[in-house]
Structures are given as C-alpha cells and as structure tokens.
Amino acid sequence: MYVSYSNLDPISQEMLPDAMDGVIVAVERSIVSEIPTRFGFMLDGHMRRSNILRSSPAMK
C-alpha cells in the first residue's frame, strides 16, 4: 500500500537550496518588521547591543 503525505510535486536537489534561501529571506523580513532597529540582548550575563542584520556594524 502506498501512502502519500503531501500533495506537492517533488523537487530536484538543485531546487532545494534556492527554495530554502527563499524561506530564509521571508523569515528575516518578517523578523525585521516585528522588532525595532536598535535593541539589546543578554548572553551569559553580559549585556550586548546590536542590530538585527548580520551585515550591520555593531553599535558603540
């Protein structure tokens, strides 16, 4: 007996990275729209201030 868990068409190995990149971009845009440009966070008891984007320089 064959059970199908998805009604989506299969994709190739070459298409998967492009599809995942699209998901990453969509999630990043969603996060950026929800949080302020400047924010702080704490790791291991040390306060750090940063911007959301990896390419942004660290704040003084």
Distance bins in CASP14 RR format, pairs under 12 A and 6 or more apart:
PFRMAT RR
TARGET T0000
AUTHOR 0000-0000-0000
RMODE 2
METHOD distances of the structure
MODEL  1
4 10 0 0 0 0 0 1 0 0 0 0 0
8 15 0 0 0 0 0 1 0 0 0 0 0
8 19 0 0 0 0 0 1 0 0 0 0 0
9 15 0 0 0 0 0 1 0 0 0 0 0
10 16 0 0 0 0 0 1 0 0 0 0 0
11 17 0 0 0 0 0 1 0 0 0 0 0
11 18 0 0 0 0 1 0 0 0 0 0 0
11 19 1 0 0 1 0 0 0 0 0 0 0
11 20 0 0 0 0 0 1 0 0 0 0 0
12 18 0 0 0 0 0 1 0 0 0 0 0
12 19 0 0 0 0 0 1 0 0 0 0 0
13 19 0 0 0 0 0 1 0 0 0 0 0
13 20 0 0 0 0 0 1 0 0 0 0 0
14 20 0 0 0 0 0 1 0 0 0 0 0
15 21 0 0 0 0 0 1 0 0 0 0 0
15 22 0 0 0 0 0 1 0 0 0 0 0
16 22 0 0 0 0 0 1 0 0 0 0 0
16 23 0 0 0 0 0 1 0 0 0 0 0
17 23 0 0 0 0 0 1 0 0 0 0 0
17 24 0 0 0 0 0 1 0 0 0 0 0
18 24 0 0 0 0 0 1 0 0 0 0 0
18 25 0 0 0 0 0 1 0 0 0 0 0
19 25 0 0 0 0 0 1 0 0 0 0 0
19 26 0 0 0 0 0 1 0 0 0 0 0
20 26 0 0 0 0 0 1 0 0 0 0 0
20 27 0 0 0 0 0 1 0 0 0 0 0
21 27 0 0 0 0 0 1 0 0 0 0 0
21 28 0 0 0 0 0 1 0 0 0 0 0
22 28 0 0 0 0 1 0 0 0 0 0 0
22 29 0 0 0 0 1 0 0 0 0 0 0
22 30 0 0 0 0 0 1 0 0 0 0 0
23 29 0 0 0 0 0 1 0 0 0 0 0
23 30 0 0 0 0 0 1 0 0 0 0 0
24 30 0 0 0 0 0 1 0 0 0 0 0
24 31 0 0 0 0 0 1 0 0 0 0 0
24 54 0 0 0 0 0 1 0 0 0 0 0
25 31 0 0 0 0 0 1 0 0 0 0 0
25 32 0 0 0 0 0 1 0 0 0 0 0
26 32 0 0 0 0 0 1 0 0 0 0 0
26 33 0 0 0 0 0 1 0 0 0 0 0
27 33 0 0 0 0 0 1 0 0 0 0 0
27 34 0 0 0 0 0 1 0 0 0 0 0
27 52 0 0 0 0 0 1 0 0 0 0 0
28 34 0 0 0 0 0 1 0 0 0 0 0
28 35 0 0 0 0 0 1 0 0 0 0 0
28 52 0 0 0 0 1 0 0 0 0 0 0
28 53 1 0 0 1 0 0 0 0 0 0 0
28 54 0 0 0 0 1 0 0 0 0 0 0
28 55 0 0 0 0 0 1 0 0 0 0 0
29 35 0 0 0 0 0 1 0 0 0 0 0
29 52 0 0 0 0 0 1 0 0 0 0 0
29 53 0 0 0 0 0 1 0 0 0 0 0
30 52 0 0 0 0 0 1 0 0 0 0 0
31 39 0 0 0 0 0 1 0 0 0 0 0
31 51 0 0 0 0 0 1 0 0 0 0 0
31 52 1 0 0 1 0 0 0 0 0 0 0
31 53 0 0 0 0 1 0 0 0 0 0 0
31 54 0 0 0 0 0 1 0 0 0 0 0
32 39 0 0 0 0 0 1 0 0 0 0 0
32 51 0 0 0 0 1 0 0 0 0 0 0
32 52 1 0 1 0 0 0 0 0 0 0 0
32 53 1 0 0 1 0 0 0 0 0 0 0
32 54 0 0 0 0 0 1 0 0 0 0 0
32 56 0 0 0 0 0 1 0 0 0 0 0
33 52 0 0 0 0 0 1 0 0 0 0 0
34 52 0 0 0 0 1 0 0 0 0 0 0
35 41 0 0 0 0 0 1 0 0 0 0 0
35 50 0 0 0 0 0 1 0 0 0 0 0
35 51 0 0 0 0 0 1 0 0 0 0 0
35 52 1 0 0 1 0 0 0 0 0 0 0
35 53 0 0 0 0 0 1 0 0 0 0 0
36 49 0 0 0 0 0 1 0 0 0 0 0
36 50 0 0 0 0 0 1 0 0 0 0 0
36 51 0 0 0 0 1 0 0 0 0 0 0
36 52 0 0 0 0 1 0 0 0 0 0 0
37 49 0 0 0 0 0 1 0 0 0 0 0
37 50 0 0 0 0 0 1 0 0 0 0 0
37 51 1 0 0 1 0 0 0 0 0 0 0
37 52 1 0 0 1 0 0 0 0 0 0 0
37 53 0 0 0 0 1 0 0 0 0 0 0
37 56 0 0 0 0 1 0 0 0 0 0 0
37 59 0 0 0 0 0 1 0 0 0 0 0
38 49 1 0 0 1 0 0 0 0 0 0 0
38 50 0 0 0 0 1 0 0 0 0 0 0
38 51 1 0 0 1 0 0 0 0 0 0 0
38 52 0 0 0 0 1 0 0 0 0 0 0
38 53 0 0 0 0 0 1 0 0 0 0 0
38 56 0 0 0 0 0 1 0 0 0 0 0
38 58 0 0 0 0 0 1 0 0 0 0 0
38 59 1 0 0 1 0 0 0 0 0 0 0
38 60 0 0 0 0 0 1 0 0 0 0 0
39 47 0 0 0 0 0 1 0 0 0 0 0
39 48 0 0 0 0 0 1 0 0 0 0 0
39 49 1 0 0 1 0 0 0 0 0 0 0
39 50 1 0 0 1 0 0 0 0 0 0 0
39 51 0 0 0 0 1 0 0 0 0 0 0
39 52 1 0 0 1 0 0 0 0 0 0 0
39 53 0 0 0 0 0 1 0 0 0 0 0
39 56 0 0 0 0 0 1 0 0 0 0 0
39 59 0 0 0 0 1 0 0 0 0 0 0
40 46 0 0 0 0 0 1 0 0 0 0 0
40 47 1 0 0 1 0 0 0 0 0 0 0
40 48 1 0 0 1 0 0 0 0 0 0 0
40 49 1 0 1 0 0 0 0 0 0 0 0
40 50 1 0 0 1 0 0 0 0 0 0 0
40 51 0 0 0 0 1 0 0 0 0 0 0
40 52 0 0 0 0 0 1 0 0 0 0 0
40 58 0 0 0 0 0 1 0 0 0 0 0
40 59 0 0 0 0 1 0 0 0 0 0 0
41 47 1 0 0 1 0 0 0 0 0 0 0
41 48 1 0 1 0 0 0 0 0 0 0 0
41 49 1 0 0 1 0 0 0 0 0 0 0
41 50 1 0 0 1 0 0 0 0 0 0 0
41 51 0 0 0 0 0 1 0 0 0 0 0
41 52 0 0 0 0 0 1 0 0 0 0 0
42 48 1 0 0 1 0 0 0 0 0 0 0
42 49 0 0 0 0 0 1 0 0 0 0 0
42 50 0 0 0 0 0 1 0 0 0 0 0
43 49 0 0 0 0 0 1 0 0 0 0 0
43 50 0 0 0 0 0 1 0 0 0 0 0
47 59 0 0 0 0 0 1 0 0 0 0 0
48 58 0 0 0 0 1 0 0 0 0 0 0
48 59 0 0 0 0 1 0 0 0 0 0 0
49 56 0 0 0 0 0 1 0 0 0 0 0
49 57 0 0 0 0 0 1 0 0 0 0 0
49 58 1 0 0 1 0 0 0 0 0 0 0
49 59 1 0 1 0 0 0 0 0 0 0 0
49 60 0 0 0 0 1 0 0 0 0 0 0
50 56 1 0 0 1 0 0 0 0 0 0 0
50 57 0 0 0 0 1 0 0 0 0 0 0
50 58 1 0 1 0 0 0 0 0 0 0 0
50 59 1 0 0 1 0 0 0 0 0 0 0
50 60 0 0 0 0 0 1 0 0 0 0 0
51 57 1 0 0 1 0 0 0 0 0 0 0
51 58 1 0 0 1 0 0 0 0 0 0 0
51 59 1 0 0 1 0 0 0 0 0 0 0
52 59 0 0 0 0 0 1 0 0 0 0 0
END
